[in-house]
């Protein structure tokens, strides 16, 4: 899924996918390092997570985030 989203974000250009590691393109929300990295990424951000939807903050559901 991360590869597909990365290609969509870059309009199908695979050079970004080949040059930037997965953990920088779609950092894990569950880790402190991943959260810091996600906040520093350019928008629109790609964020990875395996958290159950019930553990997401309520503000997430009021945002325009795509899931």
C-alpha angles and dihedrals in degrees: 000000000000091000092050093048091046091053092048091050091052095044092250096309107139096194093090091050091051096046103040120061121237094249090059097044096046110013121193114260092208095068128070091228090049092050092050091047092048092052090053095049120101118257134290087053127202112213126182125211142159094194117128112254090245090067095058116102117259090243088067091066092051092051128087092245118142118228 
